Amino acid sequence: MSLAHPAAVPAARDTTWPVALAVLGLGLLALGWTFAEEALAAVTTWDNSTAYNHCWLVLPVAGWLAWQRRHRLAGLQPQPMPLAALAALLAGIGWLMAERLGIMEGRQLTAMVIVECFIIAVLGWRIGKAMAAPLLYLFFLVPFGAFLVPLLQHVTAWFIVSGLQLLGIPHYHDAFIIEIPAGTFLVAEACAGLRFIIAALAFGALYAFVMFRSPWRRLAVMMLALLVPVVANGFRALGIVLLGHYLGSAEAAATDHLVYGWIFFSAVILLLVLAGLPFREDTASPPSAPAVLHRPARRAALLASAALCCAAALAGPAVAVTIDQAGAAPHSIQVPLSAGGCQPEGTALRCGEDLVEARLLVFSPRTTWGGVTAERYRLTGSNDEDAIFSVSAGDARWQVRRDGEATRTIATAAWLGGAPAGDGLRTRLRQAMNSLRGAHGSPVLAVVTWQHGSAGQRPSIQGRLQEQMAELAQRASELSQRD
């Protein structure tokens, strides 16, 4: 019996991996179907936003990292870890909170945590530790960081204004609008530097995983990958404004400014790589494979661990579906506008070459604030090349987006519980509670649209909103108090 046992272990091990991989594949398909909305939103963002185009490379890079570490799996075999289901349950609760708050990034991040927990639940902690680098790199599939854009715009504007003050160049600035004698510059979303930061973090993580083994050196690389692009983008934006000053034309300086930005960013990254080469640790011998062979897992244990983890992960989405079934699609109400020197055209106004119309979207109390935000982006678009600013009219703060060719301008503002509402955490928490109770007010989104013409100028937009604000605000306030 003692002589036959060693031969039995490899035979059993040979059948464990195929079963584990089959269970893993089926489970990942089930999770992919459950979180299809998050996956589709991520892929759409990769395709539409230049800040996240690099995400298409994350899966191939993660696969390459796994292949480079394949020697670490020698002597290891799947060891199911049912305790990972507890972590998946906590992640599922986090997903439900993010879903009720309407934060897609939170939903995507917690969904990725659930996927990682499932992998650990099926394959075990030792294999997860051996493949930690590629598993962690998968988090770059999540298009995170968009909430930083306003802060980054302020940082970029501060760099420009500080540089102009230091050089004694006459200027005037109002938030993200900077005027010099050569013309006007707008620190738009595309100028905030998010695309540089996210790309630098993804590259920095790859560089840290490949070239270094010390946790502290890897952390230092990631910190530099975060800070250097912020500073570099500030100098890049200042350089464009200075170029406009010396050329005497803001438009000439802004031509192909994004191309110049990528060239500048590439040079900065190259310098970081060269700076890190003297401290590289990739030439050391790779860690030896584990010498201890563990008893192969039983198929029943693999299936039970996978099923338990999936059940824990699906708890949050199941609760959300139950709540959403009581909701409904937003109801659209066209609002007639006051003439104010323009010609009525149905419920819209014809003001010279401009066509102006307004409507109110009334949402179900069960809707999360994410539904309101998603509808706003669907109506206005999310091109980061568009000009974006805000104007005040009455108590409401209107978000205005004008496309690059100035053919369409859309202003939106929201109301909740009879008062104007922003997109902050307080509003999201309030509506999250409303969605759970199904009462205490309905979100209302006011949308004012200009088609073709001079209404794209900021003073004209603010004037039009002030003219129509009284009626729009009253109707929106009344509708937002209904259950």
Stockholm file with secondary structure:
# STOCKHOLM 1.0

chainA/1-483         MSLAHPAAVPAARDTTWPVALAVLGLGLLALGWTFAEEALAAVTTWDNSTAYNHCWLVLPVAGWLAWQRRHRLAGLQPQPMPLAALAALLAGIGWLMAERLGIMEGRQLTAMVIVECFIIAVLGWRIGKAMAAPLLYLFFLVPFGAFLVPLLQHVTAWFIVSGLQLLGIPHYHDAFIIEIPAGTFLVAEACAGLRFIIAALAFGALYAFVMFRSPWRRLAVMMLALLVPVVANGFRALGIVLLGHYLGSAEAAATDHLVYGWIFFSAVILLLVLAGLPFREDTASPPSAPAVLHRPARRAALLASAALCCAAALAGPAVAVTIDQAGAAPHSIQVPLSAGGCQPEGTALRCGEDLVEARLLVFSPRTTWGGVTAERYRLTGSNDEDAIFSVSAGDARWQVRRDGEATRTIATAAWLGGAPAGDGLRTRLRQAMNSLRGAHGSPVLAVVTWQHGSAGQRPSIQGRLQEQMAELAQRASELSQRD
#=GR chainA/1-483 SS CTTHHHHHHHHHHHHHHHHHHHHHHHHHHHHHHHTHHHHHHHHHHHHHCGGGGGGGGHHHHHHHHHHHTGGGGTTCCCCCCTTHHHHHHHHHHHHHHHHHHTCHHHHHHHHHHHHHHHHHHHHCHHHHHHTHHHHHHGGGGSCCCGGGHHHHHHHHHHHHHHHHHHHTCCCEEETTEEEETTEEEECCGGGSCHHHHHHHHHHHHHHHHHHCCCHHHHHHHHHHHHHHHHHHHHHHHHHHHHHHHHHTCHHHHHTTHHHHHHHHHHHHHHHHHHHHGGGCCTTSCCCCCCCCCCCCCCHHHHHHHHHHHHHHHHHHHHHHHHHHTTCCCCEEEEECCCCTTSEEETTEEEETTEEEEEEEEECCTTCCHHHHHHHHHHHHCCCTTSEEEEEEETTEEEEEEECTTSSEEEEEEEEETTEEECSSHHHHHHHHHHHHHTCSCCCEEEEEEEESSGGGSHHHHHHHHHHHHHHHHHHHHHHHTCC
#=GC SS_cons         CTTHHHHHHHHHHHHHHHHHHHHHHHHHHHHHHHTHHHHHHHHHHHHHCGGGGGGGGHHHHHHHHHHHTGGGGTTCCCCCCTTHHHHHHHHHHHHHHHHHHTCHHHHHHHHHHHHHHHHHHHHCHHHHHHTHHHHHHGGGGSCCCGGGHHHHHHHHHHHHHHHHHHHTCCCEEETTEEEETTEEEECCGGGSCHHHHHHHHHHHHHHHHHHCCCHHHHHHHHHHHHHHHHHHHHHHHHHHHHHHHHHTCHHHHHTTHHHHHHHHHHHHHHHHHHHHGGGCCTTSCCCCCCCCCCCCCCHHHHHHHHHHHHHHHHHHHHHHHHHHTTCCCCEEEEECCCCTTSEEETTEEEETTEEEEEEEEECCTTCCHHHHHHHHHHHHCCCTTSEEEEEEETTEEEEEEECTTSSEEEEEEEEETTEEECSSHHHHHHHHHHHHHTCSCCCEEEEEEEESSGGGSHHHHHHHHHHHHHHHHHHHHHHHTCC
//
